[in-house]
């Protein structure tokens, strides 16, 4: 399955746009979104992903993520 099934519906297009950006430029830029946990709770996450090439072709993605507090996530939503 797709990882998008765990992304909040309101954040899905924003995440998809940054995914496309990464595929075009090699880096997603800072992405803040809500992710569904195993316990069924939404957690705010800040992520940055980078595409790594091998032999001139995309080989894998390195993503750095950190959980945010609800206050931090809501602040990003307002911006």
SERO-4910 file (N, C-alpha, C, O; in steps of 0.05 Angstrom, whole numbers):
BEGIN
 pado doro    nc1    nc2    nc3   cac1   cac2   cac3    cc1    cc2    cc3    oc1    oc2    oc3
  Unk    A     16    -24      0      0      0      0     17     25      0     41     24      4
  Unk    A      4     47     -4     17     73     -5     19     85     23      1     81     40
  Unk    A     40     99     28     43    113     53     22    136     56     17    145     78
  Unk    A     11    144     34     -9    165     35    -34    157     50    -49    175     59
  Unk    A    -39    132     54    -63    123     69    -60    131     98    -80    131    113
  Unk    A    -36    139    107    -32    147    135    -30    177    138    -25    187    160
  Unk    A    -33    192    116    -31    221    116    -59    232    118    -78    223    104
  Unk    A    -63    253    135    -89    265    138    -99    276    111    -84    287     96
  Unk    A   -125    272    106   -136    280     80   -131    309     74   -127    317     50
  Unk    A   -132    327     94   -129    355     90   -100    362     82    -95    384     71
  Unk    A    -81    344     87    -53    349     82    -43    334     57    -20    338     49
  Unk    A    -59    318     45    -51    300     24    -40    314     -1    -19    307    -11
  Unk    A    -54    334    -10    -46    349    -34    -19    363    -30     -2    364    -47
  Unk    A    -16    375     -6      8    389      1     32    369      1     53    375     -9
  Unk    A     28    346     13     49    325     13     55    315    -15     78    311    -22
  Unk    A     34    312    -31     38    302    -59     54    323    -75     71    316    -91
  Unk    A     48    349    -71     63    370    -85     92    370    -78    109    373    -95
  Unk    A     98    366    -52    126    364    -44    140    339    -53    164    338    -58
  Unk    A    124    318    -56    135    293    -68    144    297    -97    165    289   -105
  Unk    A    126    310   -112    132    317   -140    157    335   -141    174    332   -158
  Unk    A    158    355   -123    181    373   -122    207    358   -118    227    363   -130
  Unk    A    206    338    -99    229    321    -94    237    306   -119    261    304   -125
  Unk    A    218    295   -134    224    279   -157    237    297   -179    253    287   -195
  Unk    A    229    323   -180    240    341   -200    267    353   -192    284    357   -209
  Unk    A    269    360   -166    293    376   -157    312    359   -140    335    368   -136
  Unk    A    303    337   -130    320    320   -113    315    325    -83    325    310    -67
  Unk    A    299    346    -76    294    351    -48    265    361    -45    256    377    -61
  Unk    A    252    352    -24    224    359    -20    220    387     -7    199    399    -11
  Unk    A    240    396      8    236    419     25    221    411     50    213    389     53
  Unk    A    219    430     68    206    425     94    176    419     89    162    435     77
  Unk    A    167    397    100    139    389     98    127    383    126    139    367    140
  Unk    A    106    396    133     93    392    159     65    380    153     49    392    138
  Unk    A     59    357    165     33    344    159     25    327    183     41    322    201
  Unk    A      1    317    182     -9    299    203     -8    270    194    -15    264    171
  Unk    A      3    253    211      7    225    205     -8    208    225     -8    214    249
  Unk    A    -22    187    215    -38    170    232    -20    149    246     -5    135    232
  Unk    A    -22    147    272     -6    127    287    -21    100    288    -45     99    281
  Unk    A     -7     80    298    -20     53    301    -43     54    320    -62     38    318
  Unk    A    -43     73    339    -64     76    359    -88     92    348   -107     97    362
  Unk    A    -86    101    323   -108    116    311   -108    145    318   -129    158    316
  Unk    A    -85    156    327    -83    184    335    -67    199    314    -48    189    303
  Unk    A    -76    224    308    -61    240    288    -38    254    303    -42    267    324
  Unk    A    -14    253    292     10    266    303     21    284    281     24    276    258
  Unk    A     28    308    289     41    327    271     70    318    267     84    311    286
  Unk    A     79    319    242    106    311    234    118    332    217    105    343    199
  Unk    A    144    337    221    159    355    203    179    337    189    194    322    201
  Unk    A    180    339    162    197    321    147    211    336    125    203    357    115
  Unk    A    234    325    117    249    334     94    260    309     80    272    292     93
  Unk    A    255    306     54    264    282     40    283    290     17    280    311      5
  Unk    A    302    272     12    322    276     -8    324    251    -25    325    229    -15
  Unk    A    325    255    -51    327    233    -70    357    228    -75    372    246    -81
  Unk    A    365    202    -74    392    194    -78    394    179   -104    378    161   -109
  Unk    A    413    187   -121    416    175   -148    439    156   -148    458    158   -133
  Unk    A    436    135   -165    458    116   -170    458    111   -200    438    103   -212
  Unk    A    481    116   -212    483    112   -241    465    131   -256    455    123   -278
  Unk    A    460    155   -246    443    174   -259    413    169   -257    397    183   -268
  Unk    A    406    148   -242    377    142   -238    370    144   -208    387    139   -191
  Unk    A    345    152   -202    336    152   -174    339    124   -162    330    105   -174
  Unk    A    352    122   -139    357     96   -126    341     93   -100    328     72    -96
  Unk    A    342    114    -83    326    112    -58    322    140    -47    334    160    -57
  Unk    A    306    142    -27    299    167    -14    308    166     15    304    146     29
  Unk    A    321    187     24    327    191     52    308    212     63    307    234     53
  Unk    A    293    205     84    274    223     96    280    227    125    284    208    140
  Unk    A    282    252    133    286    258    162    259    269    172    247    287    160
  Unk    A    251    258    194    225    266    205    228    270    235    244    258    249
  Unk    A    212    289    246    210    292    275    181    299    282    168    313    267
  Unk    A    173    288    304    146    294    314    145    322    325    164    332    337
  Unk    A    122    335    320    118    362    331     96    361    352     80    342    352
  Unk    A     96    381    369     73    383    388     49    392    372     52    403    350
  Unk    A     25    389    383      1    399    370      2    429    366     -7    439    345
  Unk    A     14    443    385     16    472    382     34    480    359     27    498    343
  Unk    A     57    466    355     74    471    333     60    465    306     62    480    287
  Unk    A     46    443    305     32    435    281     10    455    273      7    462    250
  Unk    A     -5    463    293    -27    482    288    -15    509    279    -27    522    262
  Unk    A      8    517    289     21    542    281     29    540    251     25    559    236
  Unk    A     39    518    242     46    514    214     21    514    197     22    525    175
  Unk    A     -1    503    207    -26    503    192    -36    531    187    -47    538    166
  Unk    A    -33    548    208    -42    576    205    -26    592    185    -36    611    173
  Unk    A      0    584    181     17    599    163     12    593    135     26    603    117
***
